[in-house]
Amino acid sequence: MTLYLGLTGGIATGKSVASNYFSKQGIPVVDTDKIAHQLMEPGKRNYQGIVDYFGKSILNQDLTINRRILGQIVFNEPEQLAALNAITHPWIKHEAMQQMVIFHQLGHKLCVVDVPLLFESGWDEDVDRTIVIAAKQDLEVKRLMERNNLDRQAALERIQSQMPLAEKIKRADYTIENNGTIAELEHQLADLLKMLRKVDTDGMS
């Protein structure tokens, strides 16, 4: 039996660090962001649908999709974002579910499913438990400003465009506050992993 742990968080709260930690522990991670990027490559399932809808102006010279331009088109444009999601989400989910089945067949007791919009897209219904990586908003804003070279207002707009972190925390089975160092975050994750392995009744070891 495989326990599927859905991983999410706010923008720049440390979800990727958490995902990398689990990978380093030998735990398989289904990364839906990576799947989304792969499926946007020329010849992959989502490429042509995106180009047909948004036009060739979103392409680089080598005909790959310029994700920055595409992001600018759909940001704060609900209809455009909904159209993009309608094109991409079914195949992203299809590929992710295939990976989840493979890890189960390989005998893994725990599989992390990394989904940025876990609750918004209903993915919490497809996993056994959920974890949110959270952080104080001022720290989240500071990290996002540094990471994406944004001013404070732009960073706040990015954060506020998603489901409020408080709502994610309310819906999650586990919450880890990432307000310190990477080492401190990894220590908390290690404690969670020990707890999961100890109390799970499905035979995790």
C-alpha positions as MATLAB code, in Angstrom:
seq = 'MTLYLGLTGGIATGKSVASNYFSKQGIPVVDTDKIAHQLMEPGKRNYQGIVDYFGKSILNQDLTINRRILGQIVFNEPEQLAALNAITHPWIKHEAMQQMVIFHQLGHKLCVVDVPLLFESGWDEDVDRTIVIAAKQDLEVKRLMERNNLDRQAALERIQSQMPLAEKIKRADYTIENNGTIAELEHQLADLLKMLRKVDTDGMS';
ca = [
       0.000    0.000    0.000;
       1.335    3.419   -0.971;
       0.519    6.547    1.011;
       0.267    9.562   -1.291;
       1.216   12.836    0.418;
       0.050   15.944   -1.408;
       2.570   18.783   -1.027;
       1.719   22.437   -1.558;
       2.374   25.888   -0.133;
       2.330   29.581   -0.905;
       4.563   31.309   -3.432;
       8.146   31.339   -2.113;
       7.294   29.616    1.166;
       9.751   26.769    0.553;
       7.731   24.066   -1.200;
      10.549   23.287   -3.631;
      13.029   22.920   -0.776;
      10.645   20.478    0.883;
      10.191   18.557   -2.357;
      13.959   18.307   -2.801;
      14.341   17.099    0.782;
      11.957   14.215    0.213;
      13.819   13.292   -2.977;
      17.125   13.249   -1.095;
      15.564   10.788    1.354;
      14.859    8.400   -1.511;
      11.123    9.144   -1.533;
       9.637    9.416   -5.036;
       8.189   12.807   -5.906;
       5.613   13.391   -8.627;
       6.336   17.012   -9.600;
       3.391   18.452  -11.526;
       5.326   21.636  -12.389;
       8.004   19.567  -14.131;
       5.320   17.539  -15.890;
       3.623   20.762  -17.050;
       6.889   22.095  -18.478;
       7.665   18.818  -20.240;
       4.208   18.661  -21.815;
       4.678   22.195  -23.222;
       7.729   21.169  -25.239;
       7.342   20.914  -29.049;
       5.764   17.615  -30.007;
       4.375   16.979  -26.509;
       0.681   16.693  -25.697;
      -0.074   20.284  -24.582;
       2.145   22.177  -27.008;
      -0.114   22.413  -30.036;
      -3.247   23.213  -28.058;
      -1.522   26.146  -26.363;
      -0.102   27.490  -29.631;
      -3.433   27.084  -31.428;
      -5.261   29.067  -28.728;
      -2.726   31.775  -27.830;
      -1.026   32.184  -31.203;
       2.561   32.055  -32.423;
       3.449   35.314  -30.656;
       4.136   33.250  -27.526;
       6.916   31.290  -29.279;
      10.654   31.794  -29.042;
      12.758   31.727  -32.206;
      13.387   28.008  -31.728;
       9.586   27.484  -31.615;
       9.545   26.605  -27.904;
       6.866   28.291  -25.802;
       8.032   31.395  -23.973;
       6.541   30.717  -20.548;
       7.239   34.272  -19.370;
       5.136   35.766  -22.192;
       2.413   33.168  -21.662;
       2.403   33.935  -17.941;
       1.975   37.646  -18.626;
      -1.034   36.905  -20.832;
      -2.892   34.816  -18.267;
      -1.880   36.712  -15.093;
      -4.926   38.539  -13.701;
      -6.953   37.409  -16.744;
      -9.322   34.729  -15.379;
     -10.770   33.773  -18.783;
      -7.337   33.310  -20.360;
      -6.078   31.381  -17.339;
      -9.157   29.150  -17.418;
      -8.544   28.459  -21.111;
      -4.920   27.543  -20.456;
      -5.912   25.258  -17.587;
      -8.559   23.563  -19.706;
      -5.914   22.758  -22.320;
      -3.164   21.646  -19.964;
      -4.606   20.206  -16.743;
      -6.163   16.987  -18.117;
      -2.870   15.742  -19.572;
      -0.836   16.925  -16.575;
      -3.114   14.932  -14.321;
      -3.026   11.932  -16.650;
       0.778   11.844  -16.591;
       0.947   12.425  -12.828;
      -1.496    9.630  -12.109;
       0.546    7.285  -14.304;
       3.649    8.115  -12.297;
       1.776    7.541   -9.031;
       0.697    4.086  -10.207;
       4.263    3.205  -11.238;
       5.661    4.147   -7.819;
       2.960    2.014   -6.187;
       3.847   -0.917   -8.426;
       7.508   -0.494   -7.493;
       6.553   -0.996   -3.859;
       7.137    2.476   -2.449;
       5.341    3.024    0.862;
       5.302    6.803    0.506;
       5.006    8.990   -2.584;
       4.980   12.793   -2.495;
       2.751   14.530   -5.037;
       3.964   18.114   -5.474;
       1.063   20.289   -6.696;
       1.249   24.118   -6.391;
      -2.558   24.438   -6.768;
      -3.364   21.309   -4.765;
      -6.618   22.552   -3.243;
      -7.621   24.923   -6.037;
      -7.551   22.132   -8.613;
      -9.114   19.443   -6.416;
      -5.986   17.326   -6.181;
      -6.530   16.887   -2.445;
      -9.195   14.329   -3.412;
      -6.553   12.195   -5.164;
      -4.058   11.934   -2.292;
      -4.284   10.393    1.165;
      -2.908   13.282    3.208;
      -1.845   16.860    2.552;
       0.945   19.094    3.800;
       1.318   22.868    3.429;
       4.658   24.661    3.655;
       3.810   28.075    5.093;
       5.653   31.252    6.039;
       4.866   34.670    7.468;
       3.637   36.955    4.702;
       6.378   39.566    5.138;
       8.969   36.836    4.733;
       7.098   35.344    1.777;
       7.051   38.758    0.085;
      10.756   39.320    0.768;
      11.711   35.910   -0.643;
       9.570   36.410   -3.742;
      11.000   39.886   -4.367;
      14.535   38.480   -4.194;
      13.806   35.325   -6.174;
      11.878   36.931   -9.044;
      13.402   40.427   -8.940;
      10.018   42.031   -8.221;
       9.036   45.159   -6.343;
       6.896   44.788   -3.220;
       3.590   45.577   -4.941;
       4.185   43.063   -7.736;
       5.144   40.398   -5.205;
       1.996   41.042   -3.182;
      -0.140   40.788   -6.325;
       1.384   37.399   -7.151;
       0.714   36.123   -3.638;
      -2.828   37.498   -3.517;
      -3.684   35.907   -6.862;
      -3.643   32.492   -5.176;
      -5.819   30.909   -2.517;
      -5.012   32.549    0.850;
      -2.373   30.613    2.759;
      -4.650   30.578    5.814;
      -7.264   28.665    3.818;
      -4.689   26.107    2.675;
      -3.543   25.642    6.265;
      -7.138   25.125    7.380;
      -7.629   22.370    4.801;
      -4.278   20.605    5.208;
      -3.540   17.593    7.395;
      -0.086   18.937    8.253;
       1.447   22.422    8.242;
       5.122   23.278    8.511;
       6.107   26.890    9.185;
       9.220   27.795    7.210;
      10.299   31.035    8.858;
      13.924   30.108    9.470;
      16.795   28.395    7.711;
      16.734   25.518    5.242;
      18.275   23.312    7.937;
      15.415   24.167   10.300;
      12.853   23.356    7.611;
      14.532   20.030    6.871;
      14.571   19.175   10.588;
      10.793   19.662   10.730;
      10.346   17.553    7.609;
      12.481   14.807    9.137;
      10.246   14.810   12.222;
       7.145   14.554   10.030;
       8.675   11.696    8.081;
       9.474    9.812   11.281;
       5.923   10.333   12.486;
       4.419    9.102    9.229;
       6.568    6.004    9.282;
       5.745    5.311   12.925;
       1.986    5.791   13.037;
       0.889    4.777    9.544;
      -1.187    1.612    9.662;
      -0.594    0.691    6.025;
       2.760   -0.938    6.665;
       5.182    1.911    6.046;
       8.666    1.173    7.335;
];
